[in-house]
Amino acid sequence: VTIRLRVAGLGYHFDIDAVPTATLGELKEEIRRRTDIPSPYQRLVAKRKKLDDDTMVLGPTVMDGNTIVSMGIGFEYGTKILLLHSPLYEPDKEGIG
């Protein structure tokens, strides 16, 4: 089962199919492959929330009985993600590219 995520911003627009157990860090790496924007310079926003915990899984929270194994963001099929530059980008942009 995969989740199709729609990424848009900074002149880019593309879909990414990801497994629900993939982490936000893995999503940022896939965005880097497609845009050449390093993950520290990415700021992702979805459902009006800034996404900054790279260890969270993209799908629902993963439980083992009553124990949380991995916190989930709760993305659903078709979730839209806004791609922006992070605050680190502005002071470094002269040396990028």
DSSP file with accessible surface (Angstrom, degrees, kcal/mol):
  #  RESIDUE AA STRUCTURE BP1 BP2  ACC     N-H-->O    O-->H-N    N-H-->O    O-->H-N    TCO  KAPPA ALPHA  PHI   PSI    X-CA   Y-CA   Z-CA
    1    1 A V              0   0  161      0, 0.0     2,-0.3     0, 0.0     0, 0.0   0.000 360.0 360.0 360.0 132.8    0.0    0.0    0.0
    2    2 A T        -     0   0   72     17,-0.2     2,-0.5    18,-0.1    17,-0.2  -0.863 360.0-136.3-124.2 160.2    1.3    3.4   -0.9
    3    3 A I  E     -A   18   0A  12     15,-3.6    15,-2.6    -2,-0.3     2,-0.6  -0.972  17.6-141.0-112.6 126.8    0.3    7.0   -0.2
    4    4 A R  E     -A   17   0A  71     -2,-0.5    74,-3.2    13,-0.2    75,-0.5  -0.814  20.8-167.8 -90.0 120.1    0.4    9.4   -3.1
    5    5 A L  E     -A   16   0A   0     11,-3.3    11,-2.6    -2,-0.6     2,-0.7  -0.898  13.1-143.3-109.7 138.0    1.7   12.8   -1.9
    6    6 A R  E     -Ab  15  80A  90     73,-2.8    75,-3.4    -2,-0.4     2,-0.4  -0.901  17.0-166.4-106.3 113.0    1.4   15.9   -4.1
    7    7 A V  E     +Ab  14  81A   0      7,-3.1     7,-2.5    -2,-0.7     2,-0.3  -0.856  14.8 163.7-103.0 131.4    4.4   18.2   -3.6
    8    8 A A  E     +Ab  13  82A  33     73,-2.3    75,-2.9    -2,-0.4     5,-0.2  -0.998  19.4  81.9-147.8 145.7    4.3   21.8   -5.0
    9    9 A G  E >   +A   12   0A  16      3,-2.3     3,-1.9    -2,-0.3    75,-0.1  -0.549  65.0  49.6 139.4 158.0    6.2   25.0   -4.5
   10   10 A L  T 3  S-     0   0   69      1,-0.3     3,-0.1    -2,-0.2    74,-0.1   0.814 132.6 -52.8  56.2  31.7    9.4   26.8   -5.5
   11   11 A G  T 3  S+     0   0   86      1,-0.3     2,-0.3     0, 0.0    -1,-0.3   0.519 116.1 112.8  85.3   5.3    8.5   26.2   -9.2
   12   12 A Y  E <   +A    9   0A  86     -3,-1.9    -3,-2.3    71,-0.1    -1,-0.3  -0.816  35.4 173.2-110.8 151.9    8.1   22.4   -8.7
   13   13 A H  E     +A    8   0A 136     -2,-0.3     2,-0.3    -5,-0.2    -5,-0.2  -0.831  23.3 132.2-156.3 112.8    5.0   20.2   -8.9
   14   14 A F  E     -A    7   0A  31     -7,-2.5    -7,-3.1    -2,-0.3     2,-0.4  -0.984  45.1-117.7-157.2 162.7    5.2   16.4   -8.7
   15   15 A D  E     -A    6   0A  47     -2,-0.3     2,-0.4    -9,-0.2    -9,-0.2  -0.830  19.7-162.4-104.5 146.0    3.7   13.4   -7.0
   16   16 A I  E     -A    5   0A   6    -11,-2.6   -11,-3.3    -2,-0.4     2,-0.6  -0.999   9.2-149.7-126.6 128.9    5.6   11.0   -4.8
   17   17 A D  E     +A    4   0A  80     -2,-0.4     2,-0.3   -13,-0.2   -13,-0.2  -0.894  29.6 171.3 -95.8 121.1    4.3    7.5   -4.0
   18   18 A A  E     -A    3   0A  13    -15,-2.6   -15,-3.6    -2,-0.6    -2,-0.0  -0.943  35.8-113.8-131.1 152.0    5.5    6.5   -0.5
   19   19 A V    >   -     0   0   70     -2,-0.3     3,-2.0   -17,-0.2    39,-0.3  -0.575  32.4-119.1 -80.2 147.4    4.9    3.7    1.9
   20   20 A P  T 3  S+     0   0   35      0, 0.0    39,-3.0     0, 0.0    38,-0.2   0.764 112.5  57.5 -60.2 -23.4    3.1    4.8    5.2
   21   21 A T  T 3  S+     0   0   98     37,-0.2     2,-0.1    36,-0.2    41,-0.0   0.488  81.0 110.1 -89.2  -1.3    6.0    3.6    7.3
   22   22 A A    <   -     0   0   13     -3,-2.0    36,-2.6    35,-0.1    37,-0.3  -0.405  69.4-121.9 -68.0 150.2    8.6    5.8    5.4
   23   23 A T  B  >  -E   57   0B  38     34,-0.2     4,-2.0    35,-0.1    34,-0.2  -0.508  16.1-113.0 -92.4 164.7    9.9    8.7    7.5
   24   24 A L  H  > S+     0   0    2     32,-2.3     4,-2.6    29,-0.3     5,-0.2   0.877 119.6  58.2 -60.7 -36.5    9.7   12.4    6.9
   25   25 A G  H  > S+     0   0   22     29,-2.3     4,-1.8    31,-0.2    -1,-0.2   0.897 105.3  48.8 -60.4 -40.1   13.5   12.3    6.5
   26   26 A E  H  > S+     0   0  109     28,-0.3     4,-2.0     2,-0.2    -1,-0.2   0.883 109.9  52.1 -67.9 -37.1   13.1    9.8    3.7
   27   27 A L  H  X S+     0   0    5     -4,-2.0     4,-2.4     1,-0.2    -2,-0.2   0.935 108.3  50.8 -63.0 -43.9   10.5   11.9    2.0
   28   28 A K  H  X S+     0   0   18     -4,-2.6     4,-2.4     1,-0.2    -1,-0.2   0.876 107.9  53.2 -62.1 -36.3   12.9   14.9    2.2
   29   29 A E  H  X S+     0   0   66     -4,-1.8     4,-2.2     2,-0.2    -1,-0.2   0.911 108.6  49.1 -65.7 -40.2   15.6   12.8    0.6
   30   30 A E  H  X S+     0   0   44     -4,-2.0     4,-1.6     2,-0.2    -2,-0.2   0.912 110.6  50.8 -65.2 -39.3   13.3   11.9   -2.3
   31   31 A I  H  X S+     0   0    0     -4,-2.4     4,-2.0     1,-0.2     6,-0.4   0.916 108.3  53.2 -63.4 -39.7   12.4   15.6   -2.7
   32   32 A R  H  X S+     0   0   81     -4,-2.4     4,-2.8     1,-0.2    -2,-0.2   0.924 106.2  52.9 -60.5 -43.0   16.1   16.4   -2.8
   33   33 A R  H  < S+     0   0  135     -4,-2.2    -1,-0.2     1,-0.2    -2,-0.2   0.872 115.9  40.0 -60.2 -35.6   16.6   13.8   -5.6
   34   34 A R  H  < S+     0   0  114     -4,-1.6    -1,-0.2    -5,-0.1    -2,-0.2   0.721 131.0  23.3 -87.3 -23.1   13.9   15.5   -7.7
   35   35 A T  H  < S-     0   0    5     -4,-2.0    -3,-0.2     2,-0.2    -2,-0.2   0.545  89.2-127.7-119.7 -14.2   14.7   19.1   -7.0
   36   36 A D     <  +     0   0  134     -4,-2.8    -4,-0.2    -5,-0.3    -3,-0.1   0.653  65.5 135.2  65.5  17.6   18.4   19.3   -5.9
   37   37 A I        -     0   0   16     -6,-0.4    -1,-0.2    -5,-0.1    -2,-0.2  -0.863  58.6-126.4 -94.8 112.8   17.3   21.2   -2.8
   38   38 A P    >   -     0   0   47      0, 0.0     3,-1.9     0, 0.0     4,-0.3  -0.272  20.9-114.0 -58.1 146.5   19.2   19.7    0.1
   39   39 A S  G >  S+     0   0   35      1,-0.3     3,-1.7     2,-0.2   -10,-0.0   0.832 113.5  61.6 -57.1 -34.3   16.9   18.6    3.0
   40   40 A P  G 3  S+     0   0   72      0, 0.0    48,-0.4     0, 0.0    -1,-0.3   0.796 106.2  49.0 -62.7 -21.9   18.2   21.3    5.5
   41   41 A Y  G <  S+     0   0   40     -3,-1.9    45,-2.0    47,-0.1     2,-0.4   0.402  93.9  96.7 -94.5   0.9   17.0   23.9    3.0
   42   42 A Q  E <   -C   85   0A   5     -3,-1.7     2,-0.5    -4,-0.3    43,-0.2  -0.767  49.7-172.8 -92.8 136.4   13.5   22.4    2.7
   43   43 A R  E     -C   84   0A 100     41,-2.7    41,-2.6    -2,-0.4     2,-0.4  -0.985  12.4-164.2-124.3 116.6   10.6   23.6    4.7
   44   44 A L  E     -CD  83  51A   0      7,-0.7     7,-3.1    -2,-0.5     2,-0.4  -0.859   7.6-174.8-107.1 136.9    7.5   21.4    4.2
   45   45 A V  E     +CD  82  50A  30     37,-1.9    37,-3.3    -2,-0.4     2,-0.3  -0.997   8.1 167.0-130.6 132.5    4.0   22.4    5.2
   46   46 A A  E >   + D   0  49A   6      3,-2.3     3,-1.8    -2,-0.4    35,-0.1  -0.993  69.2   3.1-144.6 140.4    0.9   20.1    5.1
   47   47 A K  T 3  S-     0   0  118     33,-0.5    -1,-0.1    -2,-0.3     3,-0.1   0.893 130.0 -60.1  51.7  40.4   -2.5   20.6    6.6
   48   48 A R  T 3  S+     0   0  244      1,-0.2     2,-0.4    -3,-0.0    -1,-0.3   0.682 114.6 114.6  65.1  19.1   -1.4   24.0    7.9
   49   49 A K  E <   -D   46   0A 149     -3,-1.8    -3,-2.3     2,-0.0     2,-0.3  -0.976  67.5-125.7-123.9 136.6    1.4   22.5    9.9
   50   50 A K  E     -D   45   0A 116     -2,-0.4     2,-0.7    -5,-0.2    -5,-0.2  -0.601  23.8-142.3 -74.5 133.1    5.2   22.8    9.5
   51   51 A L  E     +D   44   0A  20     -7,-3.1    -7,-0.7    -2,-0.3     3,-0.1  -0.882  43.7 140.6-102.3 111.2    6.8   19.4    9.3
   52   52 A D        +     0   0  108     -2,-0.7     2,-1.0     1,-0.1    -1,-0.1   0.443  39.0  92.4-133.4  -0.1   10.1   19.3   11.1
   53   53 A D    >   -     0   0   70      1,-0.1     3,-1.7     2,-0.0   -29,-0.3  -0.799  51.0-170.5 -99.6  97.9   10.5   16.0   12.9
   54   54 A D  T 3  S+     0   0   63     -2,-1.0   -29,-2.3     1,-0.3   -28,-0.3   0.611  79.6  64.0 -65.2 -11.6   12.3   13.8   10.3
   55   55 A T  T 3  S+     0   0  106    -31,-0.2    -1,-0.3   -32,-0.1     2,-0.1   0.637  78.1 104.5 -88.0 -13.2   11.8   10.7   12.4
   56   56 A M  S <  S-     0   0   45     -3,-1.7   -32,-2.3   -33,-0.1   -31,-0.2  -0.407  72.7-122.6 -70.1 142.7    8.0   10.7   12.1
   57   57 A V  B     -Ef  23  72B   5     14,-2.5    16,-2.6   -34,-0.2    17,-0.3  -0.518  14.8-127.0 -81.9 154.8    6.4    8.2    9.7
   58   58 A L  S    S+     0   0    1    -36,-2.6    17,-2.7   -39,-0.3    16,-0.3   0.825  89.1  49.3 -73.3 -33.1    4.2    9.5    6.9
   59   59 A G  S    S-     0   0    0    -39,-3.0    15,-2.1   -37,-0.3    14,-0.4   0.147 109.0 -41.3 -87.2-152.5    1.2    7.3    7.7
   60   60 A P  S    S-     0   0   91      0, 0.0    -1,-0.2     0, 0.0    13,-0.2  -0.240  76.6 -76.8 -72.2 164.0   -0.6    6.7   11.0
   61   61 A T        -     0   0   53     11,-0.3     2,-0.5    -3,-0.1    10,-0.2  -0.350  48.0-128.3 -58.3 135.9    1.1    6.2   14.3
   62   62 A V  E     -G   70   0C  51      8,-2.8     7,-3.2    -3,-0.1     8,-1.5  -0.819  29.9-169.4 -94.1 123.7    2.6    2.7   14.5
   63   63 A M  E     -G   68   0C  99     -2,-0.5     2,-0.4     5,-0.2     5,-0.2  -0.841  23.8-163.3-114.6 150.5    1.6    0.9   17.7
   64   64 A D  E >  S-G   67   0C 119      3,-3.0     3,-1.9    -2,-0.3     2,-0.4  -0.885  76.3 -56.2-126.8  94.6    2.7   -2.4   19.4
   65   65 A G  T 3  S-     0   0   63     -2,-0.4    -2,-0.0     1,-0.3     0, 0.0  -0.554 121.7 -19.8  68.7-120.8   -0.1   -3.1   21.8
   66   66 A N  T 3  S+     0   0  163     -2,-0.4     2,-0.5    -3,-0.1    -1,-0.3   0.313 120.3  97.8 -98.5   7.1   -0.3    0.0   24.0
   67   67 A T  E <  S-G   64   0C  94     -3,-1.9    -3,-3.0     0, 0.0     2,-0.5  -0.838  72.5-130.5-102.7 132.5    3.2    1.2   23.1
   68   68 A I  E     +G   63   0C  88     -2,-0.5    -5,-0.2    -5,-0.2     3,-0.2  -0.686  24.4 178.3 -78.6 121.9    3.9    3.8   20.4
   69   69 A V  E    S+     0   0C  86     -7,-3.2     2,-0.3    -2,-0.5    -6,-0.2   0.872  72.4   1.3 -87.8 -47.8    6.6    2.4   18.0
   70   70 A S  E    S-G   62   0C  40     -8,-1.5    -8,-2.8   -10,-0.0    -1,-0.3  -0.979  73.4-123.8-144.5 130.7    6.7    5.4   15.6
   71   71 A M        -     0   0   97     -2,-0.3   -14,-2.5   -10,-0.2     2,-0.3  -0.531  33.0-144.9 -71.4 137.7    4.7    8.7   15.8
   72   72 A G  B     -f   57   0B  13    -16,-0.2   -11,-0.3    -2,-0.2   -14,-0.2  -0.811  20.2-150.8-110.5 148.0    2.8    9.2   12.6
   73   73 A I        -     0   0   40    -16,-2.6   -14,-0.2   -14,-0.4   -15,-0.2   0.806  39.6-131.4 -78.5 -34.0    1.9   12.4   10.6
   74   74 A G        +     0   0   25    -15,-2.1   -15,-0.2   -17,-0.3   -16,-0.1   0.762  36.2 176.7  88.8  26.4   -1.3   10.8    9.3
   75   75 A F        -     0   0    8    -17,-2.7     2,-0.3   -16,-0.2    -1,-0.2  -0.360  11.4-158.2 -61.0 144.0   -0.9   11.6    5.6
   76   76 A E    >   -     0   0  133      1,-0.1     3,-2.2   -17,-0.1   -73,-0.1  -0.756  37.4 -68.2-116.7 167.4   -3.7   10.2    3.4
   77   77 A Y  T 3  S+     0   0  146      1,-0.3   -72,-0.2    -2,-0.3    -1,-0.1  -0.316 123.5  19.2 -55.8 128.2   -3.7    9.5   -0.3
   78   78 A G  T 3  S+     0   0   24    -74,-3.2    -1,-0.3     1,-0.3   -73,-0.2   0.491  81.9 161.9  89.5   4.2   -3.6   12.8   -2.1
   79   79 A T    <   -     0   0   13     -3,-2.2   -73,-2.8   -75,-0.5     2,-0.4  -0.339  34.7-133.1 -58.4 134.9   -2.2   14.9    0.7
   80   80 A K  E     -b    6   0A 158    -75,-0.2   -33,-0.5   -73,-0.0     2,-0.5  -0.792  19.0-164.6 -95.6 133.6   -0.8   18.2   -0.6
   81   81 A I  E     -b    7   0A   3    -75,-3.4   -73,-2.3    -2,-0.4     2,-0.5  -0.972  11.3-143.3-120.5 126.9    2.6   19.3    0.7
   82   82 A L  E     -bC   8  45A  81    -37,-3.3   -37,-1.9    -2,-0.5     2,-0.6  -0.789  12.5-149.7 -91.1 125.7    3.9   22.8    0.2
   83   83 A L  E     + C   0  44A   0    -75,-2.9     2,-0.3    -2,-0.5   -39,-0.2  -0.868  28.1 159.1 -99.1 120.2    7.7   23.0   -0.5
   84   84 A L  E     - C   0  43A  57    -41,-2.6   -41,-2.7    -2,-0.6     2,-0.3  -0.840  45.1 -92.2-128.9 169.4    9.3   26.2    0.8
   85   85 A H  E     - C   0  42A  64     -2,-0.3   -43,-0.2   -43,-0.2   -44,-0.1  -0.662  41.8-125.9 -81.5 141.7   12.9   27.3    1.6
   86   86 A S    >>  -     0   0   15    -45,-2.0     3,-1.7    -2,-0.3     4,-0.7  -0.343  29.4-100.8 -77.6 166.6   13.9   26.8    5.2
   87   87 A P  T 34 S+     0   0  103      0, 0.0     3,-0.2     0, 0.0    -1,-0.1   0.776 121.5  65.2 -59.6 -23.2   15.3   29.7    7.3
   88   88 A L  T 3> S+     0   0   97    -48,-0.4     4,-0.9     1,-0.2   -47,-0.1   0.750  90.2  67.3 -69.5 -23.5   18.8   28.2    6.7
   89   89 A Y  H X> S+     0   0   55     -3,-1.7     4,-1.5     1,-0.2     3,-0.5   0.924  89.8  60.0 -65.6 -45.7   18.5   28.9    3.0
   90   90 A E  H >< S+     0   0  115     -4,-0.7     3,-0.6     1,-0.3     4,-0.3   0.915 108.2  40.8 -56.2 -52.0   18.5   32.7    3.0
   91   91 A P  H 34 S+     0   0   96      0, 0.0    -1,-0.3     0, 0.0     3,-0.2   0.779 123.3  41.7 -69.3 -21.4   21.9   33.2    4.7
   92   92 A D  H XX S+     0   0   72     -4,-0.9     3,-1.5    -3,-0.5     4,-0.5   0.522  82.9  98.9 -98.4  -8.4   23.5   30.4    2.6
   93   93 A K  G X< S+     0   0   78     -4,-1.5     3,-1.0    -3,-0.6    -1,-0.1   0.782  73.9  64.2 -60.7 -26.7   21.9   31.1   -0.8
   94   94 A E  G 34 S+     0   0  175     -4,-0.3    -1,-0.3     1,-0.2    -2,-0.1   0.877 107.6  42.7 -61.0 -36.5   25.0   32.9   -2.2
   95   95 A G  G <4 S+     0   0   79     -3,-1.5     2,-0.4     2,-0.0    -1,-0.2   0.466  97.6  94.5 -90.7  -0.8   27.0   29.7   -1.9
   96   96 A I    <<        0   0   58     -3,-1.0    -7,-0.0    -4,-0.5     0, 0.0  -0.749 360.0 360.0 -94.5 138.9   24.3   27.4   -3.3
   97   97 A G              0   0  123     -2,-0.4    -1,-0.2     0, 0.0    -2,-0.0   0.588 360.0 360.0  75.9 360.0   24.2   26.4   -6.9
